[in-house]
Amino acid sequence: MTNGLLGLAELPVSTIRTLLESARQLKAHASAQSIPLTLKGSTILTLFFEPSTRTRVSFETAIKRLGGSTVSMAIESSSTKKGETLFDTIKNLEAMGFDGVVVRHRHAGVPHFLQSHLPFPVINAGDGFNEHPSQGLLDCFTLEEHLGTLEGKTVLILGDIKHSRVARSNLWALKKLGARVMVCGPPTLIPPGLSEWGVMVAPELDAVLPLVDAVNVLRVQYERQAHGYFPSVREYRALFGLTEDRVKRLPSHCCILHPGPINRGIELDSMVADGNRSLILNQVTNGVAIRMAIMDHLINQGDAHG
């Protein structure tokens, strides 16, 4: 059974490094307009059960730049709306002879379920609160471009850790690449047991800002507000927003990331998002390179596992 890219928790560090190096080479090929067409003749299905802009378009762009073709399944008009089970859907997809599938789903574990029933690679584009492996890889790729190495560097993940699949994939990848990981956010949005994974929980944001080499800011998830995880957006910004004043506390080399979409003026001020420390648009550019590396590796060179 072919294995795709399901998560970074179990992915060997050797494979992570292989994918990062492949992304560097493919990005250089893109600059020289000499991208190898390694997916020529391959057709990849993009299956998004949740909204997506950057991830979906980035995967589709990556596949097409490598010479492959994509088929995007419109969930709202698919037979899943008529009561078709996920199992029946995937067996029909298998019969159509795709070479791979990129899937995002609101429930954790769906990519693993698909992979257990499909003979071609499944790439997890985000499953519930579990993982978002390609985002974790592109964030590490972007950080290495800026910092040179992640070995011994301190990366702060700031915001809603509890519900963030981005945070989880970043945590696994950063630790495997030798970084120190620190998290900060409302106590109600910090999951228990992080210290067992070697993660430091910072009780107060301002005190740790001078100590970090990078800050990865997470989106405030308005859809969680009904659960009362913090009193108000105004209070969140006051305690955990990366404002223009707070940025002055960071070391001069420290960079800022955000997976998008950004709630400007809440978790991140516009002057910060658009400032010279921001690598947010670099992340978008690097997302295509990383996803080219993932597709090339899985379709042509072997399993990523994880």
C-alpha positions as CSV (number, residue, x, y, z in Angstrom):
1,M,0.0,0.0,0.0
2,T,1.4,3.3,-1.0
3,N,1.9,5.9,1.8
4,G,1.5,9.6,1.3
5,L,2.2,12.5,3.5
6,L,-0.2,12.2,6.4
7,G,1.6,14.1,9.2
8,L,5.0,15.2,10.6
9,A,4.8,13.5,14.0
10,E,6.0,10.2,12.6
11,L,8.0,11.5,9.6
12,P,11.7,10.7,9.8
13,V,13.9,13.7,10.1
14,S,15.9,12.4,7.1
15,T,12.7,12.7,4.9
16,I,12.1,16.2,6.2
17,R,15.6,17.2,5.2
18,T,15.2,15.5,1.8
19,L,12.0,17.5,1.2
20,L,13.5,20.8,2.3
21,E,16.6,20.3,0.0
22,S,14.3,19.3,-2.9
23,A,12.3,22.4,-2.4
24,R,15.5,24.5,-2.5
25,Q,16.5,23.0,-5.8
26,L,13.0,23.3,-7.3
27,K,12.8,27.0,-6.2
28,A,16.1,27.6,-8.0
29,H,14.8,25.8,-11.1
30,A,11.7,28.0,-10.9
31,S,13.8,31.2,-10.8
32,A,15.8,29.9,-13.8
33,Q,12.5,28.8,-15.6
34,S,13.9,25.3,-15.8
35,I,11.5,23.3,-13.7
36,P,11.7,19.5,-14.5
37,L,8.4,18.2,-15.7
38,T,8.5,15.2,-13.3
39,L,4.7,14.9,-13.0
40,K,4.0,14.8,-16.8
41,G,1.2,12.4,-17.4
42,S,0.1,12.3,-13.8
43,T,-3.4,13.5,-12.6
44,I,-3.9,14.5,-9.0
45,L,-7.3,15.1,-7.4
46,T,-7.7,18.0,-5.0
47,L,-10.4,17.2,-2.5
48,F,-11.2,20.0,-0.1
49,F,-14.1,19.5,2.4
50,E,-13.2,22.9,4.1
51,P,-12.5,26.3,2.6
52,S,-9.0,27.0,1.4
53,T,-7.2,29.6,-0.7
54,R,-3.5,29.4,-0.2
55,T,-3.2,25.7,0.3
56,R,-5.4,24.6,-2.6
57,V,-4.1,27.0,-5.1
58,S,-0.5,26.4,-4.0
59,F,-0.9,22.6,-4.5
60,E,-2.6,23.0,-7.9
61,T,0.1,25.5,-9.0
62,A,2.9,23.1,-7.8
63,I,1.4,20.1,-9.7
64,K,1.0,22.1,-12.9
65,R,4.5,23.5,-12.7
66,L,5.8,20.0,-12.6
67,G,3.8,19.1,-15.7
68,G,0.9,17.3,-14.0
69,S,-2.8,18.0,-14.2
70,T,-5.3,18.5,-11.5
71,V,-9.0,17.7,-11.0
72,S,-10.8,19.7,-8.3
73,M,-13.8,18.0,-6.8
74,A,-16.6,20.4,-5.9
75,I,-17.8,19.1,-2.5
76,E,-21.0,21.3,-2.5
77,S,-22.2,19.6,-5.7
78,S,-20.8,16.1,-5.1
79,S,-22.7,13.0,-4.1
80,T,-21.5,13.4,-0.5
81,K,-24.4,15.9,-0.3
82,K,-26.8,13.2,-1.4
83,G,-25.7,10.9,1.4
84,E,-22.9,9.0,-0.2
85,T,-20.4,7.7,2.4
86,L,-16.8,8.7,2.4
87,F,-15.9,5.0,1.8
88,D,-18.1,4.8,-1.4
89,T,-16.6,8.1,-2.6
90,I,-13.0,7.0,-2.3
91,K,-13.7,3.6,-4.0
92,N,-15.2,5.5,-6.9
93,L,-12.2,7.8,-7.0
94,E,-9.9,4.7,-7.0
95,A,-11.8,3.4,-10.0
96,M,-11.1,6.6,-11.9
97,G,-7.3,6.0,-11.8
98,F,-5.8,9.1,-10.2
99,D,-2.2,9.2,-9.3
100,G,-2.6,10.9,-6.0
101,V,-5.1,12.9,-3.9
102,V,-4.7,16.1,-1.8
103,V,-7.4,16.2,0.9
104,R,-8.5,18.7,3.6
105,H,-11.2,17.7,6.0
106,R,-12.8,19.0,9.2
107,H,-12.3,15.7,11.0
108,A,-8.9,14.5,12.1
109,G,-7.9,11.1,10.7
110,V,-9.7,11.3,7.3
111,P,-6.5,11.4,5.3
112,H,-5.3,8.3,7.2
113,F,-8.6,6.6,6.4
114,L,-8.4,7.4,2.8
115,Q,-4.8,6.2,2.6
116,S,-5.7,2.8,4.1
117,H,-8.1,2.2,1.2
118,L,-6.3,3.8,-1.8
119,P,-3.4,2.5,-3.8
120,F,-2.0,5.9,-4.6
121,P,-0.5,8.6,-2.3
122,V,-2.8,10.7,-0.1
123,I,-1.5,14.2,0.9
124,N,-2.9,15.7,4.1
125,A,-3.8,19.4,3.4
126,G,-5.2,19.8,7.0
127,D,-7.3,17.4,9.1
128,G,-9.3,18.8,11.9
129,F,-7.1,20.0,14.8
130,N,-4.6,17.3,14.0
131,E,-1.9,18.3,11.4
132,H,-1.1,20.4,8.4
133,P,2.2,18.9,7.3
134,S,2.9,20.9,4.2
135,Q,2.4,24.1,6.2
136,G,4.8,22.9,8.8
137,L,7.4,22.1,6.1
138,L,7.1,25.4,4.3
139,D,7.4,27.3,7.6
140,C,10.6,25.5,8.4
141,F,11.9,26.1,4.9
142,T,11.1,29.8,5.2
143,L,12.8,30.0,8.6
144,E,15.9,28.2,7.4
145,E,16.2,30.6,4.5
146,H,16.2,33.5,6.9
147,L,18.1,32.0,9.9
148,G,20.5,29.7,8.1
149,T,19.7,26.8,10.4
150,L,17.1,25.9,13.0
151,E,19.6,24.1,15.2
152,G,19.6,25.8,18.5
153,K,17.2,28.6,17.5
154,T,14.2,29.5,19.6
155,V,10.8,29.7,17.8
156,L,7.7,31.1,19.5
157,I,4.3,29.9,18.4
158,L,1.8,32.5,19.5
159,G,-2.0,32.2,19.8
160,D,-4.5,29.4,19.7
161,I,-2.4,26.3,20.1
162,K,-5.3,24.1,21.2
163,H,-7.2,24.2,17.9
164,S,-4.2,24.7,15.5
165,R,-3.2,22.0,13.2
166,V,-0.5,24.4,12.0
167,A,1.0,24.6,15.5
168,R,1.1,20.8,15.8
169,S,2.9,20.3,12.5
170,N,5.3,23.1,13.2
171,L,6.0,21.7,16.7
172,W,7.0,18.3,15.3
173,A,9.1,19.6,12.5
174,L,10.9,22.3,14.5
175,K,11.8,19.9,17.3
176,K,13.2,17.3,14.8
177,L,15.3,20.0,13.1
178,G,16.9,21.0,16.4
179,A,14.9,24.2,17.3
180,R,13.7,25.1,20.8
181,V,9.9,25.6,20.7
182,M,8.1,28.0,23.0
183,V,4.3,28.7,23.0
184,C,2.3,31.5,24.3
185,G,-1.4,32.3,24.3
186,P,-4.5,32.4,26.5
187,P,-4.2,29.6,29.1
188,T,-7.5,28.2,27.9
189,L,-6.0,27.7,24.4
190,I,-2.8,25.9,25.6
191,P,-3.2,22.1,25.6
192,P,-1.9,20.2,28.6
193,G,1.2,18.1,28.4
194,L,3.3,20.3,26.2
195,S,6.2,20.2,28.6
196,E,6.3,16.4,28.1
197,W,7.1,17.1,24.4
198,G,10.0,19.4,25.3
199,V,8.0,22.6,24.7
200,M,8.2,25.6,27.0
201,V,5.0,27.4,27.8
202,A,5.5,31.1,28.3
203,P,3.2,32.7,30.9
204,E,3.7,36.2,29.7
205,L,4.4,37.4,26.2
206,D,6.4,40.6,26.7
207,A,9.0,38.8,28.9
208,V,10.0,36.2,26.3
209,L,10.0,38.4,23.1
210,P,13.7,39.4,23.6
211,L,14.7,35.7,23.7
212,V,13.3,34.4,20.4
213,D,14.7,34.1,16.9
214,A,11.3,33.8,15.2
215,V,7.6,34.3,16.0
216,N,4.9,32.3,14.2
217,V,1.6,34.1,14.9
218,L,-1.6,32.0,14.6
219,R,-5.0,33.3,13.5
220,V,-7.6,34.2,16.1
221,Q,-10.4,31.8,15.4
222,Y,-13.6,33.8,15.7
223,E,-15.6,30.6,15.2
224,R,-14.4,29.5,18.7
225,Q,-15.6,32.6,20.5
226,A,-19.0,31.0,21.4
227,H,-17.0,28.7,23.7
228,G,-15.6,31.7,25.7
229,Y,-11.9,30.8,25.4
230,F,-11.0,34.4,26.2
231,P,-13.1,37.3,27.3
232,S,-12.9,39.6,24.3
233,V,-11.0,40.3,21.1
234,R,-9.8,43.6,22.6
235,E,-8.3,41.8,25.6
236,Y,-6.7,39.2,23.4
237,R,-5.0,41.9,21.4
238,A,-3.9,43.7,24.6
239,L,-2.3,40.5,26.0
240,F,-1.2,38.5,23.0
241,G,-1.4,40.7,19.9
242,L,1.9,41.2,18.1
243,T,1.7,45.0,18.0
244,E,4.2,47.5,16.6
245,D,5.3,48.4,20.1
246,R,5.9,44.7,21.0
247,V,8.0,44.1,17.9
248,K,10.5,46.6,19.3
249,R,11.3,44.0,22.1
250,L,12.4,41.4,19.5
251,P,16.1,40.9,18.6
252,S,17.1,42.6,15.4
253,H,17.4,39.4,13.5
254,C,14.0,38.0,14.6
255,C,11.5,37.3,11.8
256,I,7.7,37.0,11.9
257,L,5.5,34.3,10.2
258,H,1.7,33.9,9.9
259,P,0.0,31.0,8.0
260,G,-2.9,33.3,7.0
261,P,-5.5,34.5,6.7
262,I,-4.6,37.4,9.0
263,N,-6.9,39.2,11.3
264,R,-5.2,42.6,11.0
265,G,-5.3,44.6,14.1
266,I,-6.0,41.6,16.3
267,E,-3.3,39.0,16.4
268,L,-1.0,41.1,14.2
269,D,-0.9,44.8,13.4
270,S,-0.8,45.9,9.8
271,M,2.6,47.7,10.3
272,V,4.0,44.4,11.5
273,A,2.4,42.2,8.9
274,D,3.8,44.4,6.1
275,G,7.0,45.4,7.9
276,N,10.6,44.3,7.1
277,R,10.6,41.5,9.6
278,S,7.6,39.8,8.0
279,L,8.2,36.7,6.0
280,I,4.5,36.1,5.3
281,L,4.7,36.5,1.5
282,N,7.9,34.4,1.5
283,Q,5.8,31.7,3.1
284,V,3.3,31.9,0.2
285,T,6.1,31.7,-2.4
286,N,7.8,28.9,-0.5
287,G,4.5,27.0,-0.3
288,V,4.7,26.3,-4.0
289,A,8.3,25.0,-3.8
290,I,7.6,22.7,-0.8
291,R,4.5,21.3,-2.4
292,M,6.4,20.7,-5.7
293,A,8.9,18.8,-3.6
294,I,6.2,16.8,-1.8
295,M,4.5,15.8,-5.1
296,D,7.7,15.0,-6.8
297,H,8.9,12.8,-3.9
298,L,5.6,10.9,-3.5
299,I,4.7,10.4,-7.1
300,N,8.2,9.7,-8.5
301,Q,10.6,8.7,-5.8
302,G,8.8,6.8,-3.1
303,D,6.8,7.1,0.1
304,A,7.1,9.9,2.6
305,H,5.3,7.9,5.3
306,G,4.2,9.7,8.5
